[in-house]
Amino acid sequence: FGEVPEHLEAIERALSACTHFLALGTSGVVHPAAGMLALARARGARTLVSALEPPENLHASDRFVAGRAAERVPA
């Protein structure tokens, strides 16, 4: 919380170029990570969120799958 990831500019470039974006186990409220889903989708990526509860910014996702990422991803 409150941390800025290293290489933020490289992360933003990757988000701008990706075609698919998976957000796993997120509440969607901790920034800057919370904005990554919306940025990827705004640039045309298909997006999916998998978490125990729908994130607050669920509208920023194409699809939501409820459940634990450790169980849902392998499935």
N, CA, C and O atoms as CSV, one atom per row, in Angstrom:
chain,resi,resn,atom,element,x,y,z
A,1,PHE,N,N,0.834,-1.181,0.000
A,1,PHE,CA,C,0.000,0.000,0.000
A,1,PHE,C,C,0.875,1.239,0.000
A,1,PHE,O,O,1.809,1.353,0.794
A,2,GLY,N,N,0.571,2.152,-0.883
A,2,GLY,CA,C,1.330,3.378,-0.974
A,2,GLY,C,C,2.654,3.241,-1.693
A,2,GLY,O,O,3.414,4.206,-1.779
A,3,GLU,N,N,2.942,2.071,-2.207
A,3,GLU,CA,C,4.201,1.857,-2.903
A,3,GLU,C,C,4.040,2.137,-4.390
A,3,GLU,O,O,2.991,1.857,-4.970
A,4,VAL,N,N,5.072,2.686,-4.999
A,4,VAL,CA,C,5.078,2.890,-6.443
A,4,VAL,C,C,5.945,1.787,-7.031
A,4,VAL,O,O,7.109,1.649,-6.656
A,5,PRO,N,N,5.385,0.994,-7.955
A,5,PRO,CA,C,6.179,-0.098,-8.512
A,5,PRO,C,C,7.367,0.424,-9.316
A,5,PRO,O,O,7.323,1.500,-9.912
A,6,GLU,N,N,8.425,-0.378,-9.309
A,6,GLU,CA,C,9.570,-0.038,-10.152
A,6,GLU,C,C,9.150,-0.134,-11.614
A,6,GLU,O,O,8.253,-0.901,-11.963
A,7,HIS,N,N,9.785,0.626,-12.435
A,7,HIS,CA,C,9.577,0.547,-13.886
A,7,HIS,C,C,8.140,0.890,-14.286
A,7,HIS,O,O,7.590,0.263,-15.192
A,8,LEU,N,N,7.533,1.860,-13.636
A,8,LEU,CA,C,6.154,2.218,-13.910
A,8,LEU,C,C,5.941,2.609,-15.367
A,8,LEU,O,O,4.905,2.275,-15.942
A,9,GLU,N,N,6.886,3.303,-15.972
A,9,GLU,CA,C,6.732,3.691,-17.378
A,9,GLU,C,C,6.698,2.462,-18.285
A,9,GLU,O,O,5.916,2.426,-19.235
A,10,ALA,N,N,7.522,1.466,-18.014
A,10,ALA,CA,C,7.524,0.230,-18.806
A,10,ALA,C,C,6.215,-0.525,-18.618
A,10,ALA,O,O,5.687,-1.104,-19.566
A,11,ILE,N,N,5.694,-0.518,-17.401
A,11,ILE,CA,C,4.409,-1.159,-17.132
A,11,ILE,C,C,3.306,-0.478,-17.943
A,11,ILE,O,O,2.478,-1.158,-18.548
A,12,GLU,N,N,3.287,0.832,-17.961
A,12,GLU,CA,C,2.270,1.566,-18.712
A,12,GLU,C,C,2.386,1.310,-20.211
A,12,GLU,O,O,1.367,1.221,-20.896
A,13,ARG,N,N,3.595,1.192,-20.731
A,13,ARG,CA,C,3.767,0.865,-22.156
A,13,ARG,C,C,3.220,-0.531,-22.446
A,13,ARG,O,O,2.550,-0.741,-23.457
A,14,ALA,N,N,3.503,-1.474,-21.567
A,14,ALA,CA,C,2.998,-2.838,-21.751
A,14,ALA,C,C,1.475,-2.869,-21.704
A,14,ALA,O,O,0.844,-3.586,-22.481
A,15,LEU,N,N,0.885,-2.098,-20.798
A,15,LEU,CA,C,-0.573,-2.037,-20.708
A,15,LEU,C,C,-1.179,-1.446,-21.976
A,15,LEU,O,O,-2.255,-1.858,-22.409
A,16,SER,N,N,-0.499,-0.501,-22.555
A,16,SER,CA,C,-0.995,0.131,-23.779
A,16,SER,C,C,-0.927,-0.805,-24.973
A,16,SER,O,O,-1.676,-0.635,-25.935
A,17,ALA,N,N,-0.036,-1.795,-24.926
A,17,ALA,CA,C,0.160,-2.691,-26.063
A,17,ALA,C,C,-0.513,-4.049,-25.887
A,17,ALA,O,O,-0.613,-4.805,-26.853
A,18,CYS,N,N,-0.976,-4.380,-24.684
A,18,CYS,CA,C,-1.500,-5.731,-24.460
A,18,CYS,C,C,-2.879,-5.914,-25.107
A,18,CYS,O,O,-3.628,-4.954,-25.289
A,19,THR,N,N,-3.189,-7.150,-25.442
A,19,THR,CA,C,-4.490,-7.482,-26.031
A,19,THR,C,C,-5.431,-8.107,-25.012
A,19,THR,O,O,-6.650,-8.080,-25.187
A,20,HIS,N,N,-4.869,-8.671,-23.947
A,20,HIS,CA,C,-5.652,-9.292,-22.878
A,20,HIS,C,C,-5.013,-8.935,-21.537
A,20,HIS,O,O,-3.789,-8.887,-21.412
A,21,PHE,N,N,-5.857,-8.687,-20.541
A,21,PHE,CA,C,-5.353,-8.313,-19.218
A,21,PHE,C,C,-6.138,-9.060,-18.161
A,21,PHE,O,O,-7.365,-8.976,-18.118
A,22,LEU,N,N,-5.433,-9.794,-17.302
A,22,LEU,CA,C,-6.053,-10.520,-16.202
A,22,LEU,C,C,-5.703,-9.822,-14.895
A,22,LEU,O,O,-4.532,-9.560,-14.621
A,23,ALA,N,N,-6.710,-9.524,-14.094
A,23,ALA,CA,C,-6.505,-8.961,-12.762
A,23,ALA,C,C,-6.967,-10.019,-11.771
A,23,ALA,O,O,-8.151,-10.349,-11.714
A,24,LEU,N,N,-6.043,-10.541,-11.000
A,24,LEU,CA,C,-6.338,-11.669,-10.126
A,24,LEU,C,C,-6.248,-11.271,-8.659
A,24,LEU,O,O,-5.247,-10.707,-8.216
A,25,GLY,N,N,-7.310,-11.572,-7.910
A,25,GLY,CA,C,-7.305,-11.363,-6.472
A,25,GLY,C,C,-7.183,-9.919,-6.049
A,25,GLY,O,O,-6.475,-9.618,-5.088
A,26,THR,N,N,-7.853,-9.019,-6.738
A,26,THR,CA,C,-7.725,-7.594,-6.435
A,26,THR,C,C,-9.034,-6.984,-5.959
A,26,THR,O,O,-10.117,-7.392,-6.378
A,27,SER,N,N,-8.916,-6.012,-5.085
A,27,SER,CA,C,-10.096,-5.249,-4.666
A,27,SER,C,C,-10.358,-4.105,-5.636
A,27,SER,O,O,-11.457,-3.552,-5.675
A,28,GLY,N,N,-9.354,-3.760,-6.409
A,28,GLY,CA,C,-9.504,-2.675,-7.370
A,28,GLY,C,C,-9.469,-1.287,-6.775
A,28,GLY,O,O,-9.931,-0.336,-7.405
A,29,VAL,N,N,-8.922,-1.145,-5.554
A,29,VAL,CA,C,-8.906,0.174,-4.928
A,29,VAL,C,C,-7.509,0.700,-4.605
A,29,VAL,O,O,-7.364,1.885,-4.306
A,30,VAL,N,N,-6.484,-0.139,-4.654
A,30,VAL,CA,C,-5.132,0.296,-4.303
A,30,VAL,C,C,-4.417,0.774,-5.563
A,30,VAL,O,O,-4.239,0.013,-6.514
A,31,HIS,N,N,-4.008,2.046,-5.561
A,31,HIS,CA,C,-3.339,2.634,-6.726
A,31,HIS,C,C,-1.840,2.629,-6.527
A,31,HIS,O,O,-1.378,2.722,-5.390
A,32,PRO,N,N,-1.070,2.525,-7.584
A,32,PRO,CA,C,-1.443,2.667,-8.984
A,32,PRO,C,C,-1.982,1.389,-9.633
A,32,PRO,O,O,-2.486,1.442,-10.754
A,33,ALA,N,N,-1.888,0.264,-8.966
A,33,ALA,CA,C,-2.336,-0.988,-9.584
A,33,ALA,C,C,-3.812,-0.952,-9.974
A,33,ALA,O,O,-4.191,-1.531,-10.991
A,34,ALA,N,N,-4.640,-0.289,-9.193
A,34,ALA,CA,C,-6.073,-0.247,-9.472
A,34,ALA,C,C,-6.384,0.400,-10.819
A,34,ALA,O,O,-7.390,0.059,-11.441
A,35,GLY,N,N,-5.554,1.315,-11.277
A,35,GLY,CA,C,-5.783,1.972,-12.552
A,35,GLY,C,C,-5.322,1.173,-13.761
A,35,GLY,O,O,-5.636,1.531,-14.896
A,36,MET,N,N,-4.588,0.105,-13.534
A,36,MET,CA,C,-4.041,-0.664,-14.649
A,36,MET,C,C,-5.121,-1.377,-15.449
A,36,MET,O,O,-5.021,-1.466,-16.672
A,37,LEU,N,N,-6.137,-1.878,-14.791
A,37,LEU,CA,C,-7.249,-2.545,-15.473
A,37,LEU,C,C,-7.939,-1.580,-16.436
A,37,LEU,O,O,-8.144,-1.906,-17.605
A,38,ALA,N,N,-8.291,-0.410,-15.951
A,38,ALA,CA,C,-8.976,0.576,-16.785
A,38,ALA,C,C,-8.095,1.046,-17.934
A,38,ALA,O,O,-8.584,1.251,-19.046
A,39,LEU,N,N,-6.802,1.218,-17.677
A,39,LEU,CA,C,-5.890,1.664,-18.740
A,39,LEU,C,C,-5.799,0.619,-19.842
A,39,LEU,O,O,-5.865,0.954,-21.024
A,40,ALA,N,N,-5.650,-0.642,-19.463
A,40,ALA,CA,C,-5.567,-1.698,-20.472
A,40,ALA,C,C,-6.847,-1.759,-21.295
A,40,ALA,O,O,-6.794,-1.879,-22.519
A,41,ARG,N,N,-7.989,-1.677,-20.635
A,41,ARG,CA,C,-9.268,-1.752,-21.352
A,41,ARG,C,C,-9.466,-0.537,-22.259
A,41,ARG,O,O,-9.958,-0.667,-23.380
A,42,ALA,N,N,-9.084,0.634,-21.772
A,42,ALA,CA,C,-9.227,1.850,-22.577
A,42,ALA,C,C,-8.391,1.776,-23.849
A,42,ALA,O,O,-8.732,2.402,-24.852
A,43,ARG,N,N,-7.302,1.017,-23.814
A,43,ARG,CA,C,-6.442,0.864,-24.982
A,43,ARG,C,C,-6.842,-0.321,-25.848
A,43,ARG,O,O,-6.134,-0.660,-26.796
A,44,GLY,N,N,-7.975,-0.960,-25.530
A,44,GLY,CA,C,-8.504,-2.009,-26.386
A,44,GLY,C,C,-8.308,-3.435,-25.927
A,44,GLY,O,O,-8.719,-4.361,-26.626
A,45,ALA,N,N,-7.692,-3.647,-24.773
A,45,ALA,CA,C,-7.477,-5.009,-24.282
A,45,ALA,C,C,-8.780,-5.604,-23.753
A,45,ALA,O,O,-9.610,-4.895,-23.183
A,46,ARG,N,N,-8.951,-6.897,-23.944
A,46,ARG,CA,C,-10.040,-7.631,-23.307
A,46,ARG,C,C,-9.614,-7.851,-21.864
A,46,ARG,O,O,-8.460,-8.202,-21.615
A,47,THR,N,N,-10.520,-7.655,-20.900
A,47,THR,CA,C,-10.132,-7.719,-19.495
A,47,THR,C,C,-10.987,-8.697,-18.709
A,47,THR,O,O,-12.179,-8.860,-18.973
A,48,LEU,N,N,-10.357,-9.343,-17.737
A,48,LEU,CA,C,-11.032,-10.273,-16.855
A,48,LEU,C,C,-10.516,-10.065,-15.444
A,48,LEU,O,O,-9.311,-9.949,-15.222
A,49,VAL,N,N,-11.448,-10.019,-14.481
A,49,VAL,CA,C,-11.106,-9.927,-13.074
A,49,VAL,C,C,-11.567,-11.203,-12.403
A,49,VAL,O,O,-12.699,-11.642,-12.605
A,50,SER,N,N,-10.691,-11.805,-11.602
A,50,SER,CA,C,-11.062,-12.948,-10.782
A,50,SER,C,C,-10.670,-12.633,-9.347
A,50,SER,O,O,-9.500,-12.382,-9.058
A,51,ALA,N,N,-11.653,-12.647,-8.447
A,51,ALA,CA,C,-11.427,-12.331,-7.037
A,51,ALA,C,C,-12.570,-12.919,-6.219
A,51,ALA,O,O,-13.554,-13.413,-6.770
A,52,LEU,N,N,-12.427,-12.860,-4.916
A,52,LEU,CA,C,-13.486,-13.375,-4.052
A,52,LEU,C,C,-14.757,-12.537,-4.164
A,52,LEU,O,O,-15.864,-13.075,-4.166
A,53,GLU,N,N,-14.593,-11.240,-4.255
A,53,GLU,CA,C,-15.713,-10.298,-4.363
A,53,GLU,C,C,-15.495,-9.401,-5.577
A,53,GLU,O,O,-14.352,-9.130,-5.943
A,54,PRO,N,N,-16.568,-8.938,-6.202
A,54,PRO,CA,C,-16.397,-8.003,-7.325
A,54,PRO,C,C,-15.658,-6.742,-6.870
A,54,PRO,O,O,-15.993,-6.182,-5.826
A,55,PRO,N,N,-14.673,-6.291,-7.624
A,55,PRO,CA,C,-13.952,-5.068,-7.251
A,55,PRO,C,C,-14.839,-3.839,-7.433
A,55,PRO,O,O,-15.831,-3.866,-8.161
A,56,GLU,N,N,-14.456,-2.771,-6.756
A,56,GLU,CA,C,-15.224,-1.529,-6.852
A,56,GLU,C,C,-15.266,-0.988,-8.271
A,56,GLU,O,O,-16.250,-0.359,-8.661
A,57,ASN,N,N,-14.222,-1.220,-9.044
A,57,ASN,CA,C,-14.180,-0.714,-10.422
A,57,ASN,C,C,-14.550,-1.813,-11.422
A,57,ASN,O,O,-13.987,-1.879,-12.514
A,58,LEU,N,N,-15.489,-2.662,-11.046
A,58,LEU,CA,C,-15.881,-3.784,-11.903
A,58,LEU,C,C,-16.315,-3.314,-13.284
A,58,LEU,O,O,-16.118,-4.028,-14.267
A,59,HIS,N,N,-16.897,-2.134,-13.373
A,59,HIS,CA,C,-17.323,-1.596,-14.668
A,59,HIS,C,C,-16.153,-1.446,-15.647
A,59,HIS,O,O,-16.355,-1.323,-16.855
A,60,ALA,N,N,-14.936,-1.460,-15.111
A,60,ALA,CA,C,-13.755,-1.328,-15.970
A,60,ALA,C,C,-13.337,-2.659,-16.580
A,60,ALA,O,O,-12.343,-2.724,-17.302
A,61,SER,N,N,-14.093,-3.730,-16.294
A,61,SER,CA,C,-13.721,-5.052,-16.761
A,61,SER,C,C,-14.769,-5.611,-17.717
A,61,SER,O,O,-15.957,-5.312,-17.596
A,62,ASP,N,N,-14.316,-6.423,-18.668
A,62,ASP,CA,C,-15.244,-7.096,-19.576
A,62,ASP,C,C,-15.942,-8.269,-18.895
A,62,ASP,O,O,-17.087,-8.596,-19.207
A,63,ARG,N,N,-15.222,-8.901,-17.951
A,63,ARG,CA,C,-15.778,-10.105,-17.321
A,63,ARG,C,C,-15.265,-10.240,-15.893
A,63,ARG,O,O,-14.126,-9.883,-15.594
A,64,PHE,N,N,-16.124,-10.762,-15.013
A,64,PHE,CA,C,-15.754,-11.047,-13.632
A,64,PHE,C,C,-16.014,-12.512,-13.348
A,64,PHE,O,O,-17.070,-13.038,-13.700
A,65,VAL,N,N,-15.048,-13.182,-12.709
A,65,VAL,CA,C,-15.191,-14.571,-12.296
A,65,VAL,C,C,-14.938,-14.622,-10.796
A,65,VAL,O,O,-13.835,-14.321,-10.339
A,66,ALA,N,N,-15.961,-15.004,-10.028
A,66,ALA,CA,C,-15.825,-15.087,-8.572
A,66,ALA,C,C,-15.036,-16.323,-8.169
A,66,ALA,O,O,-15.194,-17.390,-8.761
A,67,GLY,N,N,-14.194,-16.175,-7.166
A,67,GLY,CA,C,-13.459,-17.317,-6.624
A,67,GLY,C,C,-12.021,-16.968,-6.317
A,67,GLY,O,O,-11.542,-15.876,-6.623
A,68,ARG,N,N,-11.349,-17.922,-5.706
A,68,ARG,CA,C,-9.934,-17.778,-5.378
A,68,ARG,C,C,-9.110,-17.973,-6.640
A,68,ARG,O,O,-9.330,-18.921,-7.393
A,69,ALA,N,N,-8.171,-17.084,-6.867
A,69,ALA,CA,C,-7.339,-17.162,-8.070
A,69,ALA,C,C,-6.605,-18.500,-8.145
A,69,ALA,O,O,-6.448,-19.058,-9.231
A,70,ALA,N,N,-6.156,-19.016,-7.006
A,70,ALA,CA,C,-5.420,-20.289,-6.993
A,70,ALA,C,C,-6.282,-21.444,-7.499
A,70,ALA,O,O,-5.759,-22.452,-7.976
A,71,GLU,N,N,-7.593,-21.296,-7.394
A,71,GLU,CA,C,-8.510,-22.336,-7.876
A,71,GLU,C,C,-9.040,-22.018,-9.275
A,71,GLU,O,O,-9.179,-22.918,-10.104
A,72,ARG,N,N,-9.331,-20.765,-9.536
A,72,ARG,CA,C,-9.970,-20.369,-10.802
A,72,ARG,C,C,-8.993,-20.372,-11.972
A,72,ARG,O,O,-9.365,-20.773,-13.075
A,73,VAL,N,N,-7.775,-19.943,-11.765
A,73,VAL,CA,C,-6.823,-19.834,-12.874
A,73,VAL,C,C,-6.524,-21.216,-13.476
A,73,VAL,O,O,-6.604,-21.372,-14.695
A,74,PRO,N,N,-6.181,-22.218,-12.659
A,74,PRO,CA,C,-5.944,-23.530,-13.268
A,74,PRO,C,C,-7.179,-24.089,-13.984
A,74,PRO,O,O,-7.052,-24.800,-14.981
A,75,ALA,N,N,-8.370,-23.766,-13.475
A,75,ALA,CA,C,-9.609,-24.261,-14.104
A,75,ALA,C,C,-9.813,-23.589,-15.439
A,75,ALA,O,O,-10.796,-23.867,-16.126
